[in-house]
Amino acid sequence: MINERGAGPLVIRTALPAEAETVAALHLRARATYYPDGLPDDGIDWAAAWRTAVERPDGHVLCAVERGSVVGIASFRVPEGAPPDTVKLFQFHVDPGHWRSGIGTALHAACVEQWRADDRRTAVLDVHAGNLRAQAFYARLGWVPDPEHPPAEGDHHLYLRFGVPGE
């Protein structure tokens, strides 16, 4: 588990349960950017969901902190039924006011570092079909369409795969 990584104004570390509301607010700000008609009311208590994610013994939630503020988050774990060397990136968000500043790239590098430490060889994720900015970001980092989950008509998400590089 990453306790703290980075130098200077940006630090990447494991999120704390007390930060769940802050993390949930960042998550909702980021998601709102790819729903042109506004966020759908999914009925989820996102602060409680993030608190659960942070407290899971079988998962990780990393946060990027810049000058004392949480500006990025990543949540991942081995999904149910997956091979033990596969990890799923369930959530990955950078606060929209900090896009294109290197925070996402640094946060992704910290995820990869943890995946290697946990002996994960493959990472998977699903990205909203309308989120072209995120799709381009993942493509730049080496994520490719997941051949095991090709897009189907009407899908709202695309499934991507990443080969975790060795040391």
C-alpha positions in Angstrom: 0.0 0.0 0.0 1.3 3.4 -0.9 1.6 5.6 2.1 3.1 8.6 0.3 4.7 9.1 -3.1 6.0 12.2 -4.6 7.9 15.3 -3.9 7.1 19.0 -4.2 3.6 20.2 -4.2 2.0 16.9 -5.4 1.9 13.9 -3.2 0.1 10.6 -3.9 -1.0 8.6 -0.9 -3.6 6.2 0.3 -6.9 8.0 1.0 -8.3 8.2 4.5 -11.9 7.4 5.6 -12.3 10.9 6.8 -11.7 12.1 3.3 -14.8 10.2 1.8 -16.9 13.3 1.4 -14.1 15.3 -0.2 -13.4 12.4 -2.6 -17.1 12.0 -3.4 -17.4 15.7 -4.2 -14.4 15.5 -6.6 -15.9 12.3 -8.2 -19.2 14.1 -8.9 -17.5 17.2 -10.3 -15.5 15.0 -12.7 -18.4 12.9 -13.7 -20.6 15.9 -14.4 -18.3 16.9 -17.2 -19.3 14.0 -19.5 -23.0 14.1 -18.9 -24.3 17.0 -21.1 -27.8 16.8 -19.6 -26.5 16.7 -16.1 -25.7 13.8 -13.8 -28.4 11.1 -13.7 -29.8 10.6 -10.2 -28.5 7.2 -9.4 -29.6 7.2 -5.8 -26.1 6.3 -4.6 -24.8 7.9 -1.4 -21.4 8.5 -2.9 -19.7 9.6 0.4 -20.7 6.3 2.0 -19.6 4.4 -1.1 -16.2 6.0 -1.1 -15.9 5.4 2.7 -16.6 1.7 2.0 -14.0 1.7 -0.8 -11.3 3.3 1.4 -12.0 0.9 4.2 -12.0 -2.3 2.0 -9.1 -4.6 3.1 -8.9 -6.0 -0.5 -8.8 -2.7 -2.4 -6.9 0.5 -2.7 -8.0 4.1 -3.0 -5.2 6.5 -3.8 -5.5 10.2 -3.8 -3.4 12.9 -5.3 -2.9 15.8 -3.0 -1.7 19.2 -4.1 -1.0 21.9 -1.5 -3.3 20.2 1.0 -6.2 19.6 -1.4 -7.3 16.3 -2.9 -7.1 16.8 -6.6 -7.2 13.3 -8.0 -8.5 9.8 -6.9 -8.1 6.2 -8.1 -9.9 3.1 -6.8 -8.9 -0.4 -7.7 -9.0 -4.0 -6.6 -9.3 -7.6 -8.0 -12.9 -7.9 -9.2 -15.0 -10.8 -8.1 -14.4 -13.9 -10.3 -11.3 -12.4 -12.0 -7.9 -14.1 -12.1 -5.8 -13.0 -9.1 -3.3 -11.3 -11.4 -6.0 -9.0 -12.8 -7.0 -5.7 -11.2 -9.9 -3.4 -12.1 -9.6 0.3 -12.0 -13.1 1.1 -10.8 -12.7 4.9 -10.5 -10.1 7.3 -11.8 -10.8 11.1 -11.6 -8.9 14.3 -11.6 -10.6 17.5 -10.5 -11.6 19.3 -13.7 -9.8 22.5 -12.5 -6.6 20.5 -12.6 -6.8 18.7 -15.9 -3.8 18.7 -18.2 -1.4 19.5 -15.3 0.2 16.0 -15.0 -1.8 14.9 -12.0 -3.6 12.1 -13.9 -0.4 10.8 -15.3 1.3 10.8 -11.9 -1.7 9.2 -10.3 -1.7 6.5 -13.0 2.0 5.9 -12.5 1.3 5.3 -8.7 -1.5 2.8 -9.6 0.9 0.9 -11.9 3.5 0.9 -9.1 1.0 -0.6 -6.7 -0.2 -3.1 -9.3 3.4 -4.3 -9.8 3.9 -4.5 -6.0 0.7 -6.6 -5.8 1.9 -8.9 -8.6 -0.9 -7.8 -11.0 -0.2 -8.3 -14.7 -3.4 -7.0 -16.3 -5.6 -4.1 -15.5 -9.1 -3.5 -16.8 -11.5 -0.6 -16.7 -14.7 0.6 -18.3 -15.0 4.2 -19.5 -18.2 6.1 -20.4 -18.6 6.0 -24.2 -19.2 9.7 -24.3 -16.0 10.6 -22.3 -13.7 11.1 -25.2 -11.2 13.0 -23.1 -10.7 10.1 -20.7 -10.5 7.6 -23.6 -7.7 9.7 -25.2 -5.9 9.9 -21.8 -6.0 6.1 -21.4 -4.9 5.5 -25.0 -1.8 7.7 -24.4 -0.9 5.6 -21.4 -1.2 2.3 -23.3 -4.8 1.1 -22.6 -6.4 -0.7 -25.5 -9.9 -2.1 -26.2 -10.5 -5.3 -24.2 -10.8 -8.1 -26.7 -12.8 -10.1 -24.1 -15.5 -7.4 -24.0 -16.0 -5.9 -27.4 -18.5 -3.0 -27.6 -22.1 -4.0 -28.3 -24.9 -1.9 -29.7 -26.2 0.5 -27.1 -23.3 0.1 -24.6 -22.7 3.2 -22.5 -19.2 2.1 -21.6 -16.1 0.9 -23.5 -14.0 -1.8 -21.9 -10.2 -1.3 -21.9 -7.2 -3.4 -20.9 -3.7 -2.5 -19.8 -0.7 -4.8 -19.6 1.1 -3.9 -16.4 4.8 -3.5 -17.3 7.4 -5.5 -15.3 10.2 -3.9 -13.3 
